[in-house]
Amino acid sequence: MNKVESFQNKLIEFSDKFDRLAVRYDHTVNNSSELENLIDEYSKFVTNRSNHEAWDLLGHYDSNDILQLVVDLRRKSAFCVAIMEKYRALKLHEGNAEITDYFKNIESCIEEEFGSFQLSSDSKVLLIGSGAFPMTPILIAKRTRAEVVGLDIDDEAIELGRSVVEKLGSGLKIRLEKRLVEKLEFTTEATHIIFSSTVENKYDILDQLYSLTNEHVVVAVRYGEQLKSLFNFPLKEVNAQKWKLVEQVTRPDHLFDIALYKKA
């Protein structure tokens, strides 16, 4: 078996495991350990530089099956990350605050979120895709005292996320909402907007945000290219009359990179 075949088989193995563990979520922590271990393993796989050669070789194969495998893995891993965040929130509710390697990697990424566009106590931050364990709002609010609003489309994630904020961010200016950006008054006030890397339609929402936001807003889009695209939705072209890419924050050892946009 050559390197490309071995790499492809590993991707298929990950895909099958994500399928198997996703359906075991029963709104308790009973099946959390295996999924947490899998996502930690997958995180290390997509940040392992020794896999770059196999990824590059895989790209030379013009195969619909391979392209579909990559797309499926991206969606399945995003879905399982959402489940793992629920597990972590449920564990916190039971008094267990253990942090997996995946979460440690994400938390270290937040430090450099806006590059040269620094946050302050006067900032108003909107996070799209806050999840059930809203690390980003809590860390930003703790370190800067900024006001942060998180949006998510999952009712359970909002409920669990609010309980996490109550435990870890009590007294901070954080709120979580199940709202569309156009239905949220805070959208027009936001100085900084963050898109989670697992929000698939982020570029559609970014296009929509042009008419909803103030002229000085800075938007951070978390993304992944090449090997990291197995775990993150990649960059897309934007309408150059609306948005311009002003900075990219790339970190080879982190799970995602960040593209910063301002209005054109």
C-alpha positions in Angstrom: 0.0 0.0 0.0 1.4 3.4 -1.0 1.3 6.6 1.0 -1.7 8.0 -0.7 -3.7 4.8 -0.3 -2.8 4.6 3.4 -3.8 8.3 3.9 -7.1 7.8 2.1 -7.9 4.7 4.2 -7.2 6.7 7.3 -9.7 9.3 6.2 -12.3 6.6 5.6 -11.6 5.2 9.0 -12.1 8.6 10.6 -15.3 9.1 8.6 -16.7 5.7 9.7 -15.9 6.5 13.4 -17.6 9.9 13.3 -20.7 8.2 11.9 -20.7 5.6 14.6 -20.1 7.9 17.5 -22.4 10.7 16.4 -25.5 8.6 16.7 -24.6 7.5 20.3 -25.2 11.0 21.7 -28.2 10.6 24.1 -28.0 14.0 25.9 -25.9 12.5 28.7 -22.2 12.1 29.2 -22.4 8.3 28.9 -20.6 8.1 25.6 -18.3 11.1 25.8 -14.8 9.6 26.2 -14.6 7.8 22.9 -15.7 10.8 20.9 -13.4 13.1 22.8 -10.4 10.8 22.1 -11.4 10.6 18.4 -11.5 14.4 18.0 -8.2 14.8 19.8 -6.7 12.2 17.4 -8.3 13.9 14.4 -7.0 17.3 15.6 -3.4 16.0 15.8 -3.9 14.4 12.4 -4.8 17.6 10.6 -2.0 19.6 12.3 0.6 17.0 11.7 3.0 18.4 9.2 4.2 15.0 8.1 0.7 14.4 6.6 1.2 17.4 4.2 2.9 15.3 1.5 0.2 12.7 1.4 -2.5 15.4 1.2 -0.7 17.1 -1.7 -0.4 13.8 -3.5 -4.1 13.1 -2.8 -4.9 16.4 -4.6 -3.5 15.0 -7.8 -6.2 12.4 -8.0 -9.2 13.8 -9.9 -11.7 11.6 -8.2 -15.3 12.5 -7.2 -15.0 9.9 -4.4 -12.1 11.6 -2.8 -13.6 15.1 -3.1 -16.8 13.8 -1.5 -14.9 12.1 1.3 -13.2 15.4 2.2 -16.5 17.3 2.1 -18.2 14.6 4.2 -15.4 14.6 6.7 -15.6 18.3 7.2 -19.3 18.2 7.9 -19.1 15.1 10.1 -16.3 16.4 12.2 -18.1 19.8 12.6 -21.2 17.9 13.8 -19.2 15.8 16.2 -17.4 18.9 17.6 -20.9 20.3 18.4 -21.7 17.1 20.2 -18.4 17.2 22.1 -19.1 20.7 23.3 -22.4 19.4 24.6 -20.5 16.7 26.5 -18.2 19.2 28.0 -21.0 21.4 29.1 -22.8 18.5 30.6 -19.7 17.4 32.4 -19.2 20.9 33.8 -22.7 20.8 35.1 -21.7 17.6 37.0 -18.6 19.3 38.4 -16.0 18.0 35.9 -14.1 20.8 34.2 -11.5 18.6 32.5 -10.2 20.1 29.2 -9.3 17.9 26.2 -6.4 18.6 23.8 -8.9 19.9 21.2 -10.2 22.6 23.6 -6.6 23.5 24.6 -5.7 24.1 21.0 -8.8 26.2 20.4 -8.3 28.3 23.5 -4.7 29.1 22.4 -6.0 30.2 19.0 -8.3 32.8 20.6 -5.3 34.8 21.8 -4.5 36.0 18.3 -8.0 36.2 17.0 -8.0 39.8 15.6 -4.3 40.2 14.8 -3.6 43.9 14.8 -7.2 44.8 15.4 -7.2 44.6 19.2 -10.2 44.3 21.5 -10.8 46.6 24.4 -13.4 47.1 27.1 -15.4 49.3 24.6 -15.6 46.6 22.0 -18.8 44.9 21.1 -18.2 41.4 19.8 -20.6 39.1 17.9 -19.8 35.4 17.6 -21.7 33.4 15.0 -21.7 29.7 16.0 -21.1 30.0 19.7 -21.9 26.3 20.5 -22.7 24.5 23.7 -19.4 25.4 25.4 -18.9 29.1 24.4 -15.1 29.4 25.2 -14.6 32.4 22.9 -17.2 34.7 24.6 -16.0 33.8 28.0 -12.3 34.3 27.3 -12.9 37.6 25.5 -15.2 39.0 28.2 -12.8 37.9 31.0 -9.7 39.3 29.4 -11.1 42.5 27.9 -14.4 43.2 29.7 -16.0 43.7 26.3 -19.6 43.0 25.6 -20.1 39.7 23.7 -23.1 38.1 22.1 -23.1 34.6 20.8 -25.5 33.2 18.2 -26.3 29.6 17.5 -29.1 27.7 15.7 -29.2 24.8 18.1 -31.7 25.1 21.0 -29.8 22.6 23.1 -26.5 24.4 22.5 -28.0 27.7 23.6 -29.4 26.2 26.7 -26.2 24.4 27.7 -24.1 27.4 26.7 -26.1 29.7 29.0 -25.5 27.3 31.9 -21.7 27.3 31.1 -21.7 31.1 31.0 -23.5 31.2 34.4 -20.9 29.0 35.9 -17.7 30.3 34.3 -18.6 33.9 33.3 -21.0 35.1 35.9 -21.1 38.9 36.0 -19.6 39.3 32.6 -21.4 41.0 29.7 -22.2 37.8 27.8 -25.5 36.7 26.3 -26.4 33.8 23.9 -29.2 34.0 21.5 -30.9 31.8 18.9 -31.4 34.6 16.4 -30.7 35.4 12.8 -28.2 38.2 12.4 -30.8 40.5 10.7 -33.1 40.0 13.7 -30.5 41.1 16.3 -30.1 44.8 17.1 -26.6 44.1 18.4 -25.5 43.3 14.8 -25.5 47.0 13.9 -23.5 47.9 17.1 -20.8 45.2 16.7 -17.3 46.4 16.4 -15.9 42.9 15.9 -17.6 39.8 14.4 -16.2 36.2 14.6 -17.3 33.3 12.5 -16.7 29.8 13.9 -14.7 27.6 11.5 -17.5 25.0 11.5 -20.2 27.4 10.2 -20.7 26.1 6.7 -22.6 29.1 5.2 -20.4 31.8 6.8 -19.7 33.5 3.5 -23.4 33.8 2.7 -23.9 35.4 6.1 -20.8 37.7 5.6 -22.3 39.0 2.4 -25.6 39.6 4.2 -23.7 41.5 7.0 -22.5 44.2 4.7 -25.8 46.1 4.9 -26.4 45.3 8.6 -23.2 46.5 10.1 -21.4 49.8 10.8 -18.6 51.0 8.5 -15.7 50.3 10.9 -16.6 46.6 11.8 -13.8 44.0 11.6 -14.8 40.5 10.7 -12.7 37.4 11.7 -13.5 34.3 9.6 -11.9 31.2 11.0 -11.0 28.8 8.2 -8.8 25.9 7.1 -7.1 25.3 3.8 -5.4 22.2 2.5 -5.0 19.6 5.3 -6.9 21.8 7.7 -9.8 21.9 5.4 -10.6 18.4 6.7 -11.7 20.1 9.9 -12.7 23.6 8.8 -14.7 25.2 6.0 -12.2 26.9 3.7 -11.9 30.4 2.4 -14.1 31.7 -0.4 -14.0 34.7 -2.7 -15.9 37.7 -1.4 -17.7 40.5 -3.3 -14.8 43.0 -3.7 -17.3 45.9 -3.7 -18.4 44.9 -0.2 -15.4 43.3 1.7 -11.7 43.3 1.5 -9.3 40.9 3.0 -7.0 43.0 5.2 -5.0 40.5 7.2 -4.5 36.7 7.6 -3.3 35.1 10.8 -1.9 31.7 10.0 -0.6 29.3 12.6 0.7 25.9 11.3 0.2 24.2 14.7 -3.3 25.4 15.3 -6.5 23.9 14.1 -7.7 26.9 12.1 -6.3 30.1 10.6 -8.1 33.5 10.6 -9.0 35.8 7.7 -9.8 39.4 8.7 -12.1 41.5 6.6 -13.1 45.2 6.6 -15.6 46.9 4.4 -14.3 47.9 1.0 
